Amino acid sequence: MKINLHIERLVLDGLPLADGQGAIVRAAVEGELARLLSEGGMAPGLQSGIAMPSLRAGAINLNADSGPAQIGQQLAQAVYGGLTTT
């Protein structure tokens, strides 16, 4: 199975990130989401391809120790949850 994923815009408003950490979050989101899609697939209605202007994702849990990579992984897992229930 070939998966093409394009995230046009990722808004990270209100997250506890320092300058330059947005790129780390973005890379973690892309990597984790690609892994989840490769391993677990997606909802049958999305397998033939679809463009989505938005997606409602689940909540993430942050704590004082949450770094940018962990935040990105949690975001990807929340988005993946939305993709598998669509």
OpenMM code with the backbone's topology and positions (N, CA, C; nanometers):
from openmm import Vec3, app, unit

residues = "MET LYS ILE ASN LEU HIS ILE GLU ARG LEU VAL LEU ASP GLY LEU PRO LEU ALA ASP GLY GLN GLY ALA ILE VAL ARG ALA ALA VAL GLU GLY GLU LEU ALA ARG LEU LEU SER GLU GLY GLY MET ALA PRO GLY LEU GLN SER GLY ILE ALA MET PRO SER LEU ARG ALA GLY ALA ILE ASN LEU ASN ALA ASP SER GLY PRO ALA GLN ILE GLY GLN GLN LEU ALA GLN ALA VAL TYR GLY GLY LEU THR THR THR".split()
positions = [
    Vec3(0.0847, -0.1178, 0.0000),
    Vec3(0.0000, 0.0000, 0.0000),
    Vec3(0.0892, 0.1241, 0.0000),
    Vec3(0.0536, 0.2197, -0.0834),
    Vec3(0.1272, 0.3450, -0.0907),
    Vec3(0.0446, 0.4534, -0.0233),
    Vec3(0.1077, 0.5285, 0.0648),
    Vec3(0.0393, 0.6355, 0.1374),
    Vec3(0.1074, 0.7672, 0.1053),
    Vec3(0.0296, 0.8630, 0.0559),
    Vec3(0.0771, 0.9999, 0.0360),
    Vec3(0.0048, 1.0882, 0.1349),
    Vec3(0.0784, 1.1546, 0.2180),
    Vec3(0.0208, 1.2395, 0.3218),
    Vec3(0.0719, 1.3810, 0.3032),
    Vec3(-0.0200, 1.4753, 0.2977),
    Vec3(0.0177, 1.6157, 0.2845),
    Vec3(-0.0578, 1.6950, 0.3902),
    Vec3(0.0147, 1.7553, 0.4808),
    Vec3(-0.0447, 1.8426, 0.5814),
    Vec3(-0.0093, 1.9847, 0.5395),
    Vec3(-0.1106, 2.0556, 0.4937),
    Vec3(-0.0852, 2.1906, 0.4433),
    Vec3(-0.0548, 2.2889, 0.5552),
    Vec3(-0.1243, 2.2735, 0.6651),
    Vec3(-0.1072, 2.3703, 0.7734),
    Vec3(-0.1228, 2.3005, 0.9070),
    Vec3(-0.0292, 2.3252, 0.9962),
    Vec3(-0.0340, 2.2723, 1.1314),
    Vec3(-0.0204, 2.3902, 1.2262),
    Vec3(-0.1282, 2.4242, 1.2945),
    Vec3(-0.1290, 2.5390, 1.3852),
    Vec3(-0.0962, 2.4906, 1.5250),
    Vec3(0.0059, 2.5474, 1.5845),
    Vec3(0.0515, 2.5061, 1.7167),
    Vec3(0.0331, 2.6207, 1.8163),
    Vec3(-0.0842, 2.6746, 1.8187),
    Vec3(-0.1148, 2.7897, 1.9030),
    Vec3(-0.1373, 2.7457, 2.0470),
    Vec3(-0.0696, 2.8106, 2.1394),
    Vec3(-0.0915, 2.7852, 2.2814),
    Vec3(-0.0118, 2.6691, 2.3385),
    Vec3(0.0737, 2.6066, 2.2587),
    Vec3(0.1553, 2.4973, 2.3116),
    Vec3(0.2821, 2.5526, 2.3757),
    Vec3(0.3324, 2.4847, 2.4786),
    Vec3(0.4514, 2.5332, 2.5489),
    Vec3(0.5795, 2.5032, 2.4705),
    Vec3(0.6027, 2.5801, 2.3637),
    Vec3(0.7179, 2.5568, 2.2775),
    Vec3(0.8078, 2.6793, 2.2719),
    Vec3(0.9364, 2.6544, 2.2674),
    Vec3(1.0334, 2.7626, 2.2501),
    Vec3(1.0527, 2.7864, 2.1005),
    Vec3(1.1189, 2.8961, 2.0676),
    Vec3(1.1477, 2.9264, 1.9273),
    Vec3(1.2206, 2.8090, 1.8628),
    Vec3(1.1789, 2.7728, 1.7433),
    Vec3(1.2434, 2.6668, 1.6684),
    Vec3(1.1932, 2.5269, 1.6987),
    Vec3(1.1141, 2.5098, 1.8041),
    Vec3(1.0660, 2.3758, 1.8386),
    Vec3(0.9461, 2.3330, 1.7543),
    Vec3(0.8842, 2.4259, 1.6842),
    Vec3(0.7731, 2.3910, 1.5961),
    Vec3(0.8147, 2.2918, 1.4892),
    Vec3(0.9358, 2.3069, 1.4376),
    Vec3(0.9861, 2.2153, 1.3352),
    Vec3(1.0025, 2.0740, 1.3912),
    Vec3(1.0413, 2.0626, 1.5180),
    Vec3(1.0553, 1.9317, 1.5819),
    Vec3(0.9182, 1.8672, 1.5971),
    Vec3(0.8198, 1.9475, 1.6381),
    Vec3(0.6830, 1.8960, 1.6518),
    Vec3(0.6325, 1.8488, 1.5162),
    Vec3(0.6500, 1.9298, 1.4125),
    Vec3(0.6039, 1.8942, 1.2784),
    Vec3(0.6673, 1.7641, 1.2320),
    Vec3(0.7971, 1.7484, 1.2495),
    Vec3(0.8658, 1.6257, 1.2082),
    Vec3(0.8135, 1.5053, 1.2865),
    Vec3(0.7880, 1.5232, 1.4153),
    Vec3(0.7357, 1.4132, 1.4974),
    Vec3(0.5942, 1.3752, 1.4544),
    Vec3(0.5117, 1.4747, 1.4204),
    Vec3(0.3762, 1.4466, 1.3715),
    Vec3(0.3837, 1.3660, 1.2425),
    Vec3(0.4646, 1.4102, 1.1492),
    Vec3(0.4771, 1.3411, 1.0210),
    Vec3(0.5275, 1.1989, 1.0385),
    Vec3(0.6308, 1.1805, 1.1184),
    Vec3(0.6883, 1.0483, 1.1381),
    Vec3(0.5929, 0.9525, 1.2076),
    Vec3(0.5302, 0.9974, 1.3151),
    Vec3(0.4385, 0.9115, 1.3899),
    Vec3(0.3134, 0.8810, 1.3095),
    Vec3(0.2611, 0.9787, 1.2388),
    Vec3(0.1412, 0.9552, 1.1583),
    Vec3(0.1709, 0.8591, 1.0435),
    Vec3(0.2848, 0.8724, 0.9809),
    Vec3(0.3233, 0.7787, 0.8755),
    Vec3(0.3365, 0.6375, 0.9316),
    Vec3(0.3954, 0.6240, 1.0489),
    Vec3(0.4099, 0.4923, 1.1115),
    Vec3(0.2736, 0.4318, 1.1427),
    Vec3(0.1854, 0.5112, 1.2028),
    Vec3(0.0528, 0.4611, 1.2385),
    Vec3(-0.0275, 0.4203, 1.1158),
    Vec3(-0.0214, 0.5001, 1.0110),
    Vec3(-0.0946, 0.4672, 0.8883),
    Vec3(-0.0384, 0.3420, 0.8223),
    Vec3(0.0924, 0.3271, 0.8243),
    Vec3(0.1548, 0.2092, 0.7640),
    Vec3(0.1198, 0.0823, 0.8411),
    Vec3(0.1200, 0.0916, 0.9725),
    Vec3(0.0958, -0.0262, 1.0559),
    Vec3(-0.0523, -0.0575, 1.0742),
    Vec3(-0.1357, 0.0468, 1.0889),
    Vec3(-0.2743, 0.0230, 1.1252),
    Vec3(-0.3770, 0.0544, 1.0191),
    Vec3(-0.3361, 0.1167, 0.9102),
    Vec3(-0.4313, 0.1517, 0.8059),
    Vec3(-0.5199, 0.2678, 0.8463),
    Vec3(-0.6354, 0.2771, 0.7786),
    Vec3(-0.7285, 0.3868, 0.8051),
    Vec3(-0.8701, 0.3412, 0.7757),
    Vec3(-0.9636, 0.4281, 0.8013),
    Vec3(-1.1042, 0.3959, 0.7792),
    Vec3(-1.1263, 0.3587, 0.6328),
    Vec3(-1.2105, 0.2587, 0.6063),
    Vec3(-1.2331, 0.2142, 0.4687),
    Vec3(-1.2755, 0.3262, 0.3734),
    Vec3(-1.3519, 0.4228, 0.4208),
    Vec3(-1.3969, 0.5310, 0.3354),
    Vec3(-1.2865, 0.6247, 0.2905),
    Vec3(-1.1699, 0.6174, 0.3534),
    Vec3(-1.0574, 0.7045, 0.3175),
    Vec3(-0.9536, 0.6344, 0.2311),
    Vec3(-0.9645, 0.5048, 0.2157),
    Vec3(-0.8596, 0.4288, 0.1480),
    Vec3(-0.8469, 0.4606, -0.0001),
    Vec3(-0.9528, 0.5074, -0.0634),
    Vec3(-0.9434, 0.5402, -0.2053),
    Vec3(-0.8908, 0.6812, -0.2285),
    Vec3(-0.8718, 0.7566, -0.1227),
    Vec3(-0.8168, 0.8916, -0.1317),
    Vec3(-0.9222, 0.9961, -0.1058),
    Vec3(-0.8843, 1.0986, -0.0351),
    Vec3(-0.9778, 1.2053, -0.0013),
    Vec3(-0.8981, 1.3278, 0.0423),
    Vec3(-0.9503, 1.4447, 0.0120),
    Vec3(-0.8947, 1.5699, 0.0634),
    Vec3(-0.9866, 1.6161, 0.1751),
    Vec3(-0.9279, 1.6503, 0.2872),
    Vec3(-1.0066, 1.6918, 0.4032),
    Vec3(-0.9660, 1.8331, 0.4425),
    Vec3(-1.0593, 1.9283, 0.4387),
    Vec3(-1.0236, 2.0642, 0.4779),
    Vec3(-0.9928, 2.0747, 0.6264),
    Vec3(-1.0467, 1.9845, 0.7056),
    Vec3(-1.0183, 1.9820, 0.8489),
    Vec3(-1.0514, 1.8435, 0.9022),
    Vec3(-1.0054, 1.8167, 1.0213),
    Vec3(-1.0293, 1.6886, 1.0857),
    Vec3(-1.0388, 1.7120, 1.2351),
    Vec3(-1.1444, 1.6627, 1.2950),
    Vec3(-1.1585, 1.6739, 1.4396),
    Vec3(-1.0813, 1.5592, 1.5033),
    Vec3(-0.9855, 1.5943, 1.5855),
    Vec3(-0.9008, 1.4945, 1.6499),
    Vec3(-0.9308, 1.4899, 1.7992),
    Vec3(-0.8818, 1.3870, 1.8629),
    Vec3(-0.9006, 1.3714, 2.0060),
    Vec3(-0.8107, 1.4646, 2.0860),
    Vec3(-0.8237, 1.4561, 2.2152),
    Vec3(-0.7457, 1.5397, 2.3070),
    Vec3(-0.6061, 1.4822, 2.3265),
    Vec3(-0.5149, 1.5672, 2.3649),
    Vec3(-0.3815, 1.5235, 2.4036),
    Vec3(-0.3594, 1.5658, 2.5483),
    Vec3(-0.2691, 1.4972, 2.6150),
    Vec3(-0.2380, 1.5276, 2.7545),
    Vec3(-0.0936, 1.5733, 2.7650),
    Vec3(-0.0760, 1.6962, 2.8076),
    Vec3(0.0576, 1.7510, 2.8234),
    Vec3(0.0886, 1.7662, 2.9716),
    Vec3(0.2174, 1.7496, 3.0033),
    Vec3(0.2623, 1.7778, 3.1391),
    Vec3(0.3906, 1.8590, 3.1303),
    Vec3(0.4481, 1.8903, 3.2425),
    Vec3(0.5671, 1.9757, 3.2448),
    Vec3(0.6850, 1.9122, 3.1709),
    Vec3(0.6870, 1.7812, 3.1592),
    Vec3(0.7976, 1.7115, 3.0938),
    Vec3(0.7751, 1.6877, 2.9450),
    Vec3(0.6624, 1.7304, 2.8912),
    Vec3(0.6320, 1.7062, 2.7498),
    Vec3(0.7226, 1.7911, 2.6614),
    Vec3(0.8089, 1.7235, 2.5870),
    Vec3(0.8966, 1.7920, 2.4930),
    Vec3(0.8315, 1.7990, 2.3560),
    Vec3(0.8934, 1.8683, 2.2621),
    Vec3(0.8331, 1.8849, 2.1301),
    Vec3(0.8112, 1.7535, 2.0559),
    Vec3(0.9013, 1.6569, 2.0700),
    Vec3(0.8824, 1.5284, 2.0017),
    Vec3(0.7625, 1.4527, 2.0600),
    Vec3(0.7494, 1.4550, 2.1920),
    Vec3(0.6364, 1.3877, 2.2565),
    Vec3(0.5046, 1.4566, 2.2204),
    Vec3(0.5052, 1.5884, 2.2147),
    Vec3(0.3854, 1.6626, 2.1742),
    Vec3(0.3461, 1.6235, 2.0318),
    Vec3(0.4431, 1.6166, 1.9420),
    Vec3(0.4160, 1.5779, 1.8039),
    Vec3(0.3603, 1.4375, 1.7931),
    Vec3(0.4145, 1.3448, 1.8708),
    Vec3(0.3639, 1.2075, 1.8683),
    Vec3(0.2199, 1.2018, 1.9182),
    Vec3(0.1896, 1.2750, 2.0244),
    Vec3(0.0527, 1.2764, 2.0760),
    Vec3(-0.0435, 1.3394, 1.9761),
    Vec3(-0.0010, 1.4465, 1.9107),
    Vec3(-0.0851, 1.5085, 1.8089),
    Vec3(-0.1141, 1.4098, 1.6958),
    Vec3(-0.0120, 1.3384, 1.6506),
    Vec3(-0.0303, 1.2400, 1.5429),
    Vec3(-0.1265, 1.1298, 1.5854),
    Vec3(-0.1146, 1.0839, 1.7079),
    Vec3(-0.2034, 0.9789, 1.7569),
    Vec3(-0.3472, 1.0284, 1.7638),
    Vec3(-0.3653, 1.1539, 1.8021),
    Vec3(-0.5016, 1.2108, 1.8060),
    Vec3(-0.5583, 1.2234, 1.6650),
    Vec3(-0.4783, 1.2689, 1.5714),
    Vec3(-0.5223, 1.2804, 1.4321),
    Vec3(-0.5524, 1.1419, 1.3755),
    Vec3(-0.4670, 1.0458, 1.4028),
    Vec3(-0.4891, 0.9093, 1.3539),
    Vec3(-0.6221, 0.8549, 1.4077),
    Vec3(-0.6530, 0.8845, 1.5319),
    Vec3(-0.7815, 0.8419, 1.5871),
    Vec3(-0.8979, 0.8990, 1.5072),
    Vec3(-0.8854, 1.0234, 1.4618),
    Vec3(-0.9879, 1.0839, 1.3772),
    Vec3(-0.9963, 1.0185, 1.2403),
    Vec3(-0.8834, 0.9777, 1.1866),
    Vec3(-0.8817, 0.9132, 1.0549),
    Vec3(-0.9402, 0.7730, 1.0579),
    Vec3(-0.9266, 0.7044, 1.1671),
    Vec3(-0.9744, 0.5662, 1.1734),
    Vec3(-1.1221, 0.5570, 1.2095),
    Vec3(-1.1804, 0.6687, 1.2505),
    Vec3(-1.3240, 0.6666, 1.2841),
    Vec3(-1.4073, 0.7429, 1.1834),
    Vec3(-1.3443, 0.7974, 1.0795),
    Vec3(-1.4166, 0.8763, 0.9787),
    Vec3(-1.4967, 0.7870, 0.8877),
] * unit.nanometer
topology = app.Topology()
chain = topology.addChain("A")
for resn in residues:
    res = topology.addResidue(resn, chain)
    for name in ("N", "CA", "C"):
        topology.addAtom(name, app.Element.getBySymbol(name[0]), res)
